[in-house]
Amino acid sequence: MSFASLGLHPDILNQVSELGYTTPTPIQTAAIPTVLEGRDVMAGAQTGTGKTAAFALPLLHRILHQKSIKQTDGIQILVLTPTRELAQQVHASFVKYGQNLPIKSVVAYGGASINVQLDALKQGCDVLVATPGRLLELIMKNLIDVSTLQTLVLDEADRMLDMGFIIDIQRILKKLPEIRQTLFFSATFNDDIFTLSKTLLNNPQLIEVDHRNTTATQVEQRVYAVDKDQKSALLSFLIGSKNWQQVLIFTRTKQGADELATEMQKDGIATQSIHGDKSQGARDRVLADFKAGKIRALVATDVAARGIDIDQLHYVVNHELPYNAEDYIHRIGRTGRAGTSGLAISLVTEAERYLLADIEKLLNESFVVQWLPGFEPDPNKLIQATTKRAPSKKALRAKALGLNTAKDKKPNRKRR
């Protein structure tokens, strides 16, 4: 099957051809005709399989058609993303696919000058890609008009719910036209997503090109058992001895990302960290250096890493397993993109085995846990870990967020 057989505008087909795209991916083959029909869509596919083009190409087609009959004015397409990095990535895709076309795309997100974004909007906007917080600010201050909106896209919808954007999204929805096309695109689906879809989507077409919540088949997954105090040393050993370049490493906390980056720099590995506490300018610079190969290793939290799109990224390391099993799929989906192979390494302590079990349950598969010579877990520590009572996930998440549940509780008031 070719892109031409999907019914796209000739100008878009020319641009796709110039970009070197010849055969649509399964998600593109399934989604593009349905989006062109104007139907609501709930689509799931692994990261790196052309998900953005699956909604961007047919939506650009519609704008071109409406411009040809002079039936378009104002913002037609709104794409909501959970992070600034993903917003930049999606916006860049619209610009790339719509190059040389009379279509204007604007990106808006927090942490950057709102005045610059307003100037861009005043120049005309057909497609707006935004994060929920900045969009809500623009709407509440009456700085933009969304009454002309025809299509709403929620990209990585599951992450927006995990990150607590549901209230912002609900407030935004009240300002949007009730009659519109709504598209959900995500790498994973959970019960919360299906519950939300029932309130937002009208008779949606469910598209799943893979078994639900699966990882890319071209990504090799390895699990190494290691003591907590040996994780950093093992990681540096792997990168140095294997001569890995451009390694993306995940931690659960911002502090953990900074500390690990410092440790690896001491080992002679050019490393930087990226997370939500860093300014947008700093994040952009670090990410640009990583993509350019100036930084060998990038340590990131889950939120900051969403939107990192490097076609030739071969190595992803889970220095710490995520508390949400779905995040594992998103993490290792940063490699093995666009049909390339990838390697995903997870360093797991005995105390993290229950998190590994959650991932195995979600993926419906079992991992063979390996040991590396020189980094074998201490048997005494294994015994200590198994005798300790595992903390609850709620307590662990609170700790990761820097909350002290004991201190945060209000003191009991004396009865009068």
MOZIUR-V167577 format. One record per residue. N is the residue number from 1. RES is the residue in one small letter. OMEGA is omega as a letter, one per 30 degrees, with the letter a starting at -180 (none if undefined). Layout:
BEGIN
n: <N;N>
res: <RES;RES>
omega: <OMEGA;OMEGA>
END
This chain:
BEGIN
n: <1;2;3;4;5;6;7;8;9;10;11;12;13;14;15;16;17;18;19;20;21;22;23;24;25;26;27;28;29;30;31;32;33;34;35;36;37;38;39;40;41;42;43;44;45;46;47;48;49;50;51;52;53;54;55;56;57;58;59;60;61;62;63;64;65;66;67;68;69;70;71;72;73;74;75;76;77;78;79;80;81;82;83;84;85;86;87;88;89;90;91;92;93;94;95;96;97;98;99;100;101;102;103;104;105;106;107;108;109;110;111;112;113;114;115;116;117;118;119;120;121;122;123;124;125;126;127;128;129;130;131;132;133;134;135;136;137;138;139;140;141;142;143;144;145;146;147;148;149;150;151;152;153;154;155;156;157;158;159;160;161;162;163;164;165;166;167;168;169;170;171;172;173;174;175;176;177;178;179;180;181;182;183;184;185;186;187;188;189;190;191;192;193;194;195;196;197;198;199;200;201;202;203;204;205;206;207;208;209;210;211;212;213;214;215;216;217;218;219;220;221;222;223;224;225;226;227;228;229;230;231;232;233;234;235;236;237;238;239;240;241;242;243;244;245;246;247;248;249;250;251;252;253;254;255;256;257;258;259;260;261;262;263;264;265;266;267;268;269;270;271;272;273;274;275;276;277;278;279;280;281;282;283;284;285;286;287;288;289;290;291;292;293;294;295;296;297;298;299;300;301;302;303;304;305;306;307;308;309;310;311;312;313;314;315;316;317;318;319;320;321;322;323;324;325;326;327;328;329;330;331;332;333;334;335;336;337;338;339;340;341;342;343;344;345;346;347;348;349;350;351;352;353;354;355;356;357;358;359;360;361;362;363;364;365;366;367;368;369;370;371;372;373;374;375;376;377;378;379;380;381;382;383;384;385;386;387;388;389;390;391;392;393;394;395;396;397;398;399;400;401;402;403;404;405;406;407;408;409;410;411;412;413;414;415;416>
res: <m;s;f;a;s;l;g;l;h;p;d;i;l;n;q;v;s;e;l;g;y;t;t;p;t;p;i;q;t;a;a;i;p;t;v;l;e;g;r;d;v;m;a;g;a;q;t;g;t;g;k;t;a;a;f;a;l;p;l;l;h;r;i;l;h;q;k;s;i;k;q;t;d;g;i;q;i;l;v;l;t;p;t;r;e;l;a;q;q;v;h;a;s;f;v;k;y;g;q;n;l;p;i;k;s;v;v;a;y;g;g;a;s;i;n;v;q;l;d;a;l;k;q;g;c;d;v;l;v;a;t;p;g;r;l;l;e;l;i;m;k;n;l;i;d;v;s;t;l;q;t;l;v;l;d;e;a;d;r;m;l;d;m;g;f;i;i;d;i;q;r;i;l;k;k;l;p;e;i;r;q;t;l;f;f;s;a;t;f;n;d;d;i;f;t;l;s;k;t;l;l;n;n;p;q;l;i;e;v;d;h;r;n;t;t;a;t;q;v;e;q;r;v;y;a;v;d;k;d;q;k;s;a;l;l;s;f;l;i;g;s;k;n;w;q;q;v;l;i;f;t;r;t;k;q;g;a;d;e;l;a;t;e;m;q;k;d;g;i;a;t;q;s;i;h;g;d;k;s;q;g;a;r;d;r;v;l;a;d;f;k;a;g;k;i;r;a;l;v;a;t;d;v;a;a;r;g;i;d;i;d;q;l;h;y;v;v;n;h;e;l;p;y;n;a;e;d;y;i;h;r;i;g;r;t;g;r;a;g;t;s;g;l;a;i;s;l;v;t;e;a;e;r;y;l;l;a;d;i;e;k;l;l;n;e;s;f;v;v;q;w;l;p;g;f;e;p;d;p;n;k;l;i;q;a;t;t;k;r;a;p;s;k;k;a;l;r;a;k;a;l;g;l;n;t;a;k;d;k;k;p;n;r;k;r;r>
omega: <l;l;a;a;a;l;a;l;a;l;l;l;l;l;l;l;l;l;l;l;a;a;l;l;a;a;l;l;a;a;a;l;a;l;l;l;a;a;l;a;l;a;l;l;l;l;l;a;l;a;a;l;a;l;a;a;l;l;l;l;a;l;l;a;a;l;a;l;l;l;a;l;a;a;a;a;l;l;l;l;a;a;l;a;l;l;l;a;a;l;l;l;l;l;a;a;a;a;a;l;a;a;a;l;a;l;a;l;l;a;l;a;l;a;l;l;l;l;l;l;a;l;a;a;l;a;l;l;a;l;a;a;a;l;a;l;l;a;a;l;l;a;l;l;a;a;a;a;l;a;l;l;l;a;a;a;a;a;l;l;l;a;l;a;a;l;l;a;l;l;l;a;l;a;a;l;a;l;a;l;l;a;l;l;a;l;l;l;l;a;a;l;a;l;l;a;a;a;a;a;l;l;a;l;l;a;l;a;l;l;a;l;l;l;a;a;a;l;l;a;l;l;l;l;a;l;a;a;l;a;a;l;l;l;l;l;a;a;a;a;l;a;l;l;a;l;l;a;a;l;a;a;l;l;l;l;a;a;l;l;l;l;a;l;l;l;l;l;a;a;l;l;l;l;a;a;l;l;a;l;l;l;l;a;a;a;l;l;l;l;a;l;l;l;a;a;l;l;a;l;a;a;a;a;l;a;l;a;l;a;a;l;a;a;l;a;l;l;l;l;l;l;l;a;l;l;l;l;l;a;a;l;l;l;a;a;l;l;l;l;l;l;l;a;l;l;a;l;l;a;a;a;a;l;l;l;l;l;l;l;l;a;a;l;a;l;l;a;a;l;l;l;a;a;a;l;l;a;l;l;l;l;l;a;a;a;l;l;a;l;l;l;l;l;l;l;l;l;a;a;l;a;l;a;a;a;a;a;l;l;l;l;l;l;l;none>
END
